[in-house]
């Protein structure tokens, strides 16, 4: 029997997660982190979270979310997770949980189901082969997971592969060819350094040029509040960024993104920005960096040159409702 969410199932769902989801590399949940990720999330809807019961025992948990203010929010419902107990991992149970999510999406007027990195319910996971270094968000469904195989079978189309990349920062140095690029760009009037409101202006104009709400919020707030951000400037006007430079409590370098305005491409600024960001992270004692990027994104070459390796792959998926 599949029922809508009720707080009475919380501990059993946490136990289920810590038994099954961790097998896919997800981080364990506590009562506090379960509440933060799920039930206290502003996008949580008790009618969009479901529990599979067998003889009154919790054997499955599924959760999705919607929001008009989310990217694609007018048309898409986001699938956050479907977790089943080992003995209950059948196509019938996966389908039942998926049906429950999709029915709720359609009740809310949504036209499609998405597994996508814009989902505001962030699921942390451990980076394989590390001492529990972690990434703060799963940008899709792990391609080695049983859920991935099921969603393909259920008609979800793979729209992209996201590569999760990782680098330990001890010993990181900027190579000479990047230093040479920086010197050449300087001759053309470009500087790459930490943002300084006494020297630089035009942050809002730059961010508006990218049309990225996440960057507008995070980079705009960081520069306004004095959080370090690596920027590229042309004669003092900000035209690119990488950052912000924040060491998280777990030792990870938080990374919102990197961008250069199209009118200023062709000077190697993307590479310079990223290498200077890695240097800035190392200088404040950051242990490692992790990020994800599309498998066909040319920026992957920049990350690989810096020493990053792909440690896990996630699928971005969608099904349009008939």
C-alpha positions in Angstrom: 0.0 0.0 0.0 1.3 3.5 -0.9 0.3 6.3 1.4 1.0 10.0 1.5 3.6 11.4 3.9 3.0 11.4 7.6 5.5 12.3 10.3 5.0 9.0 12.0 7.1 7.4 9.3 10.1 9.6 9.7 12.4 7.4 11.7 11.6 4.3 9.5 12.3 6.3 6.3 15.6 7.5 7.8 16.5 3.9 8.6 15.5 2.8 5.1 17.6 5.5 3.6 20.6 4.6 5.7 20.2 1.0 4.7 19.5 1.4 0.9 20.3 4.8 -0.4 23.8 4.7 1.0 24.5 1.8 -1.3 24.3 4.2 -4.2 26.8 6.5 -2.5 24.3 9.0 -0.8 25.3 10.4 2.6 23.6 9.0 5.7 20.6 10.9 7.1 20.0 12.0 10.7 16.7 13.4 12.0 18.2 16.9 11.5 19.4 16.4 8.0 16.2 14.7 7.0 14.2 17.6 8.2 16.5 20.1 6.5 16.5 18.3 3.1 12.9 17.2 3.1 10.2 18.2 5.6 11.6 21.7 6.4 12.4 22.5 2.8 10.1 25.3 1.6 9.2 23.2 -1.5 8.2 20.2 0.5 4.6 19.1 0.0 3.2 16.2 2.1 1.0 15.3 -0.8 4.1 14.9 -3.0 5.9 12.4 -0.7 4.9 8.8 -0.4 5.6 5.8 1.7 5.3 2.1 0.6 3.9 0.0 3.4 3.9 -3.8 3.7 2.2 -5.1 6.8 2.5 -1.6 8.3 6.3 -1.7 7.8 8.0 1.0 5.7 9.5 -0.5 2.6 9.8 2.5 0.3 10.0 6.3 0.2 9.5 8.6 -2.8 9.6 12.4 -2.9 9.2 15.0 -5.5 8.7 18.8 -5.5 7.2 21.6 -7.5 7.4 25.4 -7.4 6.3 28.1 -9.8 9.4 30.1 -9.1 11.7 27.2 -9.9 13.4 26.9 -13.4 10.8 25.1 -15.6 8.5 25.4 -12.5 5.4 26.2 -14.6 5.5 22.9 -16.5 7.8 20.5 -14.5 7.6 18.5 -11.4 11.0 17.4 -10.0 11.6 13.8 -8.9 13.9 13.9 -5.9 14.2 10.2 -4.9 12.6 6.8 -5.0 14.1 4.4 -2.4 13.0 0.8 -1.9 14.0 -1.9 0.6 16.2 -4.6 -1.0 13.4 -7.2 -1.0 10.9 -4.8 -2.5 13.0 -3.6 -5.5 10.5 -4.7 -8.1 9.3 -3.0 -11.3 5.9 -3.0 -9.8 6.9 -1.1 -6.7 9.1 1.3 -8.6 6.2 2.0 -11.0 3.7 2.4 -8.1 5.9 5.0 -6.5 6.6 6.8 -9.8 2.8 6.8 -10.6 2.1 8.4 -7.3 4.6 11.2 -7.9 3.4 11.8 -11.5 -0.2 11.8 -10.5 0.5 14.6 -8.0 2.5 16.5 -10.6 -0.4 16.3 -13.0 -2.9 17.3 -10.3 -0.8 20.5 -10.0 -1.0 21.1 -13.7 2.5 20.0 -14.6 3.2 18.6 -18.1 6.4 16.7 -17.4 8.5 14.9 -14.8 12.2 15.9 -14.5 15.3 14.6 -12.8 17.3 17.7 -12.9 20.0 19.7 -11.1 17.6 22.6 -10.5 15.8 20.5 -7.9 16.0 22.5 -4.6 16.0 19.3 -2.5 19.8 18.8 -2.4 21.0 15.2 -1.8 24.6 15.0 -0.6 26.7 12.0 -1.6 30.2 10.7 -0.9 32.9 10.9 -3.5 34.2 7.4 -4.2 37.7 6.5 -3.0 38.0 9.4 -0.5 37.8 9.7 3.3 34.1 10.6 3.1 34.7 13.8 1.1 31.2 14.8 -0.1 29.4 16.8 -2.7 26.4 18.8 -1.7 24.0 17.9 -4.5 23.2 15.0 -6.9 22.6 16.6 -10.3 20.5 13.8 -11.6 20.1 10.0 -11.0 23.4 8.0 -10.7 23.8 6.1 -13.9 24.8 2.9 -12.1 21.7 2.9 -10.0 18.6 0.6 -10.3 16.4 3.7 -10.4 18.2 4.9 -13.5 17.6 1.6 -15.3 13.9 1.7 -14.2 13.3 5.2 -15.4 14.7 4.4 -18.8 12.4 1.5 -19.0 9.5 3.7 -17.8 9.9 6.1 -20.7 12.2 8.7 -19.2 14.6 10.1 -21.8 18.2 10.8 -21.0 18.8 14.5 -21.9 22.4 14.8 -20.6 25.1 13.1 -18.7 26.6 15.2 -15.8 30.1 14.4 -14.8 31.0 14.8 -11.1 34.6 15.9 -10.9 37.0 16.0 -7.9 40.4 17.4 -7.0 42.5 17.3 -3.8 44.0 20.8 -3.5 47.1 20.0 -1.5 50.0 20.8 -3.8 47.9 22.6 -6.4 49.9 25.2 -8.4 49.0 27.3 -11.4 51.0 26.0 -14.5 53.3 28.3 -16.4 51.1 28.4 -19.6 48.2 29.7 -17.5 50.5 32.4 -16.0 51.5 33.3 -19.6 47.9 33.6 -20.6 47.3 35.9 -17.7 50.2 38.1 -18.7 49.0 38.3 -22.3 45.4 39.1 -21.2 46.9 41.9 -19.0 48.5 43.5 -22.1 44.9 43.6 -23.6 43.6 45.4 -20.5 42.3 42.4 -18.5 43.0 41.6 -14.8 41.9 38.4 -12.9 41.9 38.9 -9.1 39.7 39.0 -6.1 36.8 41.5 -6.3 37.5 44.8 -4.7 34.7 47.4 -4.6 37.3 50.1 -4.5 38.8 49.0 -7.8 36.0 47.2 -9.7 32.4 48.0 -10.7 29.7 46.5 -13.0 28.9 43.3 -11.1 25.2 43.7 -11.7 25.6 44.4 -15.4 27.8 41.3 -15.7 25.3 39.1 -13.9 22.4 40.4 -15.9 24.3 39.4 -19.0 24.3 35.7 -18.0 20.6 35.5 -17.3 21.3 33.0 -14.5 19.2 33.5 -11.4 21.4 31.3 -9.2 24.5 33.4 -10.1 22.6 36.7 -9.7 21.6 35.7 -6.2 24.8 34.0 -5.0 27.5 36.1 -6.7 25.6 39.4 -6.2 25.1 38.6 -2.5 28.8 37.5 -2.1 30.2 40.7 -3.7 27.8 42.9 -1.7 28.7 41.2 1.6 32.5 41.0 1.2 32.7 37.2 0.5 35.7 36.7 -1.8 34.9 36.2 -5.5 37.5 35.8 -8.2 36.6 38.2 -11.0 37.9 39.1 -14.5 37.8 42.8 -15.2 38.4 44.9 -18.3 39.8 48.3 -17.3 38.1 47.9 -14.0 34.7 46.8 -15.2 33.8 43.3 -14.1 33.1 41.0 -17.1 33.6 37.5 -15.6 33.8 35.6 -12.3 34.6 32.3 -10.6 33.5 31.5 -7.1 32.6 32.4 -4.5 35.7 31.4 -2.4 34.0 29.7 0.5 35.5 26.8 2.5 32.7 24.6 3.8 32.9 23.0 7.2 33.6 19.6 5.6 36.7 21.0 3.9 35.1 21.3 0.5 35.5 24.4 -1.7 32.0 25.7 -2.5 31.6 26.5 -6.2 28.6 28.3 -7.7 30.0 28.6 -11.2 32.3 30.4 -13.7 31.3 32.7 -16.5 32.8 35.2 -18.9 30.6 37.6 -20.9 30.5 36.7 -24.6 32.0 40.0 -25.8 35.2 39.2 -23.8 35.7 35.6 -24.8 38.8 34.5 -26.7 41.4 35.8 -24.1 41.7 32.6 -22.1 39.9 34.2 -19.2 37.8 31.1 -18.3 40.9 29.1 -17.7 42.7 31.9 -15.8 39.6 32.4 -13.6 39.3 28.8 -12.7 43.0 28.2 -11.9 43.0 31.4 -9.8 39.9 30.1 -8.0 41.6 26.8 -7.2 44.6 28.8 -5.9 42.4 31.0 -3.8 40.7 27.9 -2.2 44.1 26.3 -1.5 45.3 29.5 0.2 42.5 29.4 2.8 43.1 25.8 3.7 40.4 24.1 1.5 41.0 20.4 1.3 39.3 19.6 -2.0 36.9 20.8 -4.7 34.1 18.9 -6.4 31.8 20.1 -9.2 29.8 18.8 -12.0 29.6 19.6 -15.6 28.0 18.3 -18.7 29.9 15.5 -20.5 29.9 17.6 -23.7 30.7 21.0 -22.0 34.0 22.3 -23.4 34.8 23.5 -19.9 35.5 20.0 -18.9 38.9 20.4 -20.6 39.7 23.3 -18.2 38.8 21.1 -15.2 40.8 18.2 -16.4 43.9 20.4 -17.1 43.6 21.6 -13.5 43.8 17.9 -12.4 40.2 17.1 -11.8 39.0 13.6 -12.5 35.5 12.3 -13.2 34.4 10.2 -10.2 30.7 9.6 -10.9 28.1 10.2 -13.6 24.5 11.3 -13.3 21.7 11.3 -15.8 19.4 14.3 -16.4 16.1 12.7 -17.4 12.6 13.7 -18.5 9.2 12.3 -19.4 6.5 14.4 -20.9 3.0 13.4 -19.8 0.6 12.5 -22.5 
